[in-house]
Amino acid sequence: MLNPLVDTRDVKFVVFELLELDKMTKYPAFADFDHDTFDATIDLAEQMAVEVFFPTAEEGDKIGVKWDPVTKAVKIPEIFKPALDKYYEAGFMGLTDHPEDGGMGMPNLVGAAASEYICAANYCLGMYPGLSHGCMEMLFTHATEEQKRMYGDKIMSGEWGGTMCLTEPEAGSDVGNLKTKAVKQADGTYKITGQKIFISSGENDYYSNMIHPVLARIEGDPKGTKGISIFIVPKYLVNADGSVGAFNDVTCSGVEHKMGIHGQATSQLAFGDNGNCVGYLMGQERQGMKIMFQMMNFARNGVAIQGHGNASAAYMHAVTYAKNRYQGADVTQMLNPDAPLVTISKHPDVKRMLLWMKSHLEGQRILCYFLFKNIDMTHASSDETEKAEAQGLVEILTPICKAGCTDKGVEITSMAMQTYGGYGYCKDYPIVRYMNDSKILAIWEGTNGIQSMDLTMRKILMNKDQFNYKAMTKRMHETVAKAKGIVEDKYLELFTEGLKELDELIEMLKQQMATGKFLNLFMHGSMTVTIPKMKELVGDAKGADRDAILNDNAEAAFYTGKTLSSQFYLGSEFPKFFGRARAIKFNEGAPIKATDAVFTGALAE
Ligand SMILES: Cc1cc2nc3c(=O)[nH]c(=O)nc-3n(C[C@H](O)[C@H](O)[C@H](O)COP(=O)(O)OP(=O)(O)OC[C@H]3O[C@@H](n4cnc5c(N)ncnc54)[C@H](O)[C@@H]3O)c2cc1C
C-alpha cells in the first residue's frame, strides 16, 4: 500500500524497538495481547487512514459544512459518512477502552500510533469520533451506571455523538467567567439556559442524537471555576427504553467560518431559548471543572497527535515532491549550462528543509508515544514508585507535547510549503490544507500560552519538590549514560550542558516564581539504538559504496536516516535552546511595563 502520510517504518521502530511495546504484555491489563495483534492493529489503522480517511480530505475541505438558517440543521460533507461508518465497524472507537465498557483494552501506545494515521489522513473527520470518545470516556469515568449505559453505550456504537461545551463569548481561556445557568428542578434535573460557541461537531447530520457535556453554574453557586458544575445535556431526550424522545431545546444558531478544518461542524449552540432544556448532573455539584479537566488533559494529548499527524502528512508529501521535481543543476555544476537537471531533493538547502522536518517529526513521535506509554503505566503497573513516576511524566509531558507538537506543526507545514515552492501555495496540492488546518491546534484545548503557564507554574514550580521535572530529567540523564560510547561525545556534551542550563533556569524561576517558555526540550535518545544498527548494516563504507548500500538496503537507509536526523537536531536545532535560556535568564521586564497605550498610535482605541 502506498502510504503518503506517515513513515510506518519509523512508527514501528518507536513502538517496538525503542519503547518495547511487547514487554507491556507482562502486565495483567495487556496479558491477552501479543506482538502480532499490536502489529496487525497498527497496520489496520494505516489501511483505514490511507484507503478510507485520506480520500475524503480534499472533497470534505472543499464542500465544508452547511448550516440551514431555517431548520437550524447542519450538513457535514456527504463523503465523510461512509468513512465514519467504516471506522466504527472496524472497532476503532473502543480500541483502548476498558472491556467492561465494550472496549478492546489495548494499550494507549497502540492507540497513539493508530491516531497518528487517522490524524495524518484527515484529522478534521477524525474529530467526529474523537470528540465523541472524549465525552464517552467522561461518562464512563464519572457518570452513574444508568447514565453510562443510557448514553455511553450509544456513543460507543456510533449511533450518537458527543461534544465538550465549555467556551462562551466571554469565557474562553477564562472558563470561570461563564454565564450558562442551571436551575434545580423538583425532580432532581436542572433547567439549562445559555450560549456556547465554537463547539466542535456541535450540530451535524451524521449522529441521530448528540450528547453535550455542558459546563454551567447552578443558581446561587460561587463565582469562578469553583462554582462550576457539569451536566449531561442530550439534544433529544432519551426514553426509558433507550430510544430517542422529545427535542431538548438545544438549537444551533450558526456555524463558524474558519481558516481550515472546513468539514468540521464548529457550532454555536443555544441551550434553553424556549425554557425547555433539561440537564442531568454528572458527578457532584461544583465538581464540573475537575471532571472536565480530566477529559481535557487526555484531549490535550490527542491534540498533540493531531498536530504531529497533520505535519507528518505535509512532510511526507514534501519528500515525494522533492524527489520528483526537477529544477536546476547539481550545486557542483551550477556554472555549467549543459549540466543535467537534478531533482530538488539534491540541493543542499532543500535537504536542510527535509532534514529539519524529519528531525522534528521523529523527535515528536518519540515524545508523544512515550507520553502515551506512561499513561498505560499509570494503571497497568502494580509498582507504586513506577506508577508515581509515570504519573509525573504524564503531567509534565502533557503541556510539552500539546504546545510543542502544535507550534512545530505550524512551522513544519509552512516548511513543507516552502519545499514545494509556488506549487505548494496553490490549491492543486494539499499543502495549503495542511497549513490551514495546523493553526487551530495551537489555539484550542487551552492556547499554547496557557500550556506554557501550566507547564511552568503548575507542573514544575508549584509541583512538590519538582517531582515531575525530576522524573523527566532523570530519564534524560539515563539516556545520556546509555549513549556513552555509542553517540559522539560532542553531542552528549552539548546535551548535558543543556540539562545543566535547564536546572539553573528552574532554580532561578523558583526564586522568582516567574513564567517562561521552555517547551520542546528533548533528546533524540533513539541514537543509542540507531547508530549500532547503522554500523552493522553500513559498516565503514564511504562515498559511492555507502550510497550504493543505502540505495539497495532499505533498512540501512532507515537507520542511517534516523541517525542523521538526530544528529541534525542536536547539532543544528538544540543549540538554539541556549539562546532561549539566555533570554529567560535575562528576565526582560518590558512586557510587564507595557500598557495598552504603547501598542498603537494616538487614534486607536
Ligand atoms: C475551530 C474551533 C473549535 C473549538 N472547539 C471547541 C469545543 O469543542 N469546545 C469548547 O468548549 N471550545 C472550543 N473551542 C474554543 C477554544 O478552546 C478557545 O477558542 C480557546 O480556549 C481560547 O479562547 P478564546 O478564543 O476566547 O481566546 P482568549 O481566551 O480571549 O485568548 C486570546 C489570547 O489571550 C491569551 N490569554 C488569555 N488569557 C490569558 C491569561 N490569563 N494569561 C496569558 N494569556 C492569556 C491567549 O493565550 C490568547 O493568545 C474551539 C475554538 C475553535 C476556533
The ligand as a MOL file (V3000), in Angstrom:
LIG
                    3D

  0  0  0     0  0            999 V3000
M  V30 BEGIN CTAB
M  V30 COUNTS 53 58 0 0 0
M  V30 BEGIN ATOM
M  V30 1 C -12.3610 25.7470 15.4710 0
M  V30 2 C -12.5380 25.8070 16.9490 0
M  V30 3 C -13.0340 24.7000 17.6220 0
M  V30 4 C -13.2190 24.7500 19.0030 0
M  V30 5 N -13.7930 23.6950 19.6540 0
M  V30 6 C -14.2090 23.8450 20.9600 0
M  V30 7 C -15.0330 22.8650 21.5860 0
M  V30 8 O -15.3280 21.8150 21.0220 0
M  V30 9 N -15.4770 23.1150 22.8430 0
M  V30 10 C -15.1700 24.2660 23.5170 0
M  V30 11 O -15.6040 24.4340 24.6360 0
M  V30 12 N -14.3670 25.2090 22.9390 0
M  V30 13 C -13.8930 25.0370 21.6870 0
M  V30 14 N -13.1200 25.9930 21.0780 0
M  V30 15 C -12.7680 27.1850 21.8420 0
M  V30 16 C -11.2730 27.2710 22.1430 0
M  V30 17 O -10.9310 26.3010 23.0960 0
M  V30 18 C -10.9990 28.7220 22.5830 0
M  V30 19 O -11.0230 29.4960 21.4070 0
M  V30 20 C -9.6910 28.8670 23.3090 0
M  V30 21 O -9.7810 28.2530 24.5590 0
M  V30 22 C -9.2970 30.3290 23.5140 0
M  V30 23 O -10.3590 31.1140 23.9990 0
M  V30 24 P -10.7310 32.4930 23.2730 0
M  V30 25 O -10.9120 32.1820 21.8320 0
M  V30 26 O -11.8350 33.1270 23.9860 0
M  V30 27 O -9.4000 33.3560 23.3880 0
M  V30 28 P -8.9740 34.2290 24.6600 0
M  V30 29 O -9.1500 33.4450 25.8970 0
M  V30 30 O -9.6220 35.5560 24.5560 0
M  V30 31 O -7.4120 34.3680 24.3860 0
M  V30 32 C -6.8630 35.3190 23.4590 0
M  V30 33 C -5.3330 35.3740 23.6740 0
M  V30 34 O -5.0540 35.8160 25.0120 0
M  V30 35 C -4.2570 34.8550 25.6980 0
M  V30 36 N -4.6980 34.7720 27.1020 0
M  V30 37 C -5.9660 34.6870 27.5600 0
M  V30 38 N -5.9730 34.6390 28.9090 0
M  V30 39 C -4.6920 34.6760 29.3030 0
M  V30 40 C -4.0460 34.6680 30.5790 0
M  V30 41 N -4.7200 34.5630 31.7200 0
M  V30 42 N -2.6860 34.7670 30.5960 0
M  V30 43 C -1.9760 34.8170 29.4490 0
M  V30 44 N -2.5360 34.8330 28.2290 0
M  V30 45 C -3.8670 34.7550 28.1470 0
M  V30 46 C -4.4800 33.5360 24.9770 0
M  V30 47 O -3.3590 32.6640 25.1210 0
M  V30 48 C -4.6580 34.0060 23.5380 0
M  V30 49 O -3.4050 34.1770 22.9190 0
M  V30 50 C -12.8680 25.9320 19.7220 0
M  V30 51 C -12.3430 27.0350 19.0300 0
M  V30 52 C -12.1900 26.9840 17.6630 0
M  V30 53 C -11.6790 28.2100 16.9400 0
M  V30 END ATOM
M  V30 BEGIN BOND
M  V30 1 1 1 2
M  V30 2 1 2 3
M  V30 3 2 2 52
M  V30 4 2 3 4
M  V30 5 1 4 5
M  V30 6 1 4 50
M  V30 7 2 5 6
M  V30 8 1 6 7
M  V30 9 1 6 13
M  V30 10 2 7 8
M  V30 11 1 7 9
M  V30 12 1 9 10
M  V30 13 2 10 11
M  V30 14 1 10 12
M  V30 15 2 12 13
M  V30 16 1 13 14
M  V30 17 1 14 15
M  V30 18 1 14 50
M  V30 19 1 15 16
M  V30 20 1 16 17
M  V30 21 1 16 18
M  V30 22 1 18 19
M  V30 23 1 18 20
M  V30 24 1 20 21
M  V30 25 1 20 22
M  V30 26 1 22 23
M  V30 27 1 23 24
M  V30 28 2 24 25
M  V30 29 1 24 26
M  V30 30 1 24 27
M  V30 31 1 27 28
M  V30 32 2 28 29
M  V30 33 1 28 30
M  V30 34 1 28 31
M  V30 35 1 31 32
M  V30 36 1 32 33
M  V30 37 1 33 34
M  V30 38 1 33 48
M  V30 39 1 34 35
M  V30 40 1 35 36
M  V30 41 1 35 46
M  V30 42 1 36 37
M  V30 43 1 36 45
M  V30 44 2 37 38
M  V30 45 1 38 39
M  V30 46 1 39 40
M  V30 47 2 39 45
M  V30 48 1 40 41
M  V30 49 2 40 42
M  V30 50 1 42 43
M  V30 51 2 43 44
M  V30 52 1 44 45
M  V30 53 1 46 47
M  V30 54 1 46 48
M  V30 55 1 48 49
M  V30 56 2 50 51
M  V30 57 1 51 52
M  V30 58 1 52 53
M  V30 END BOND
M  V30 END CTAB
M  END
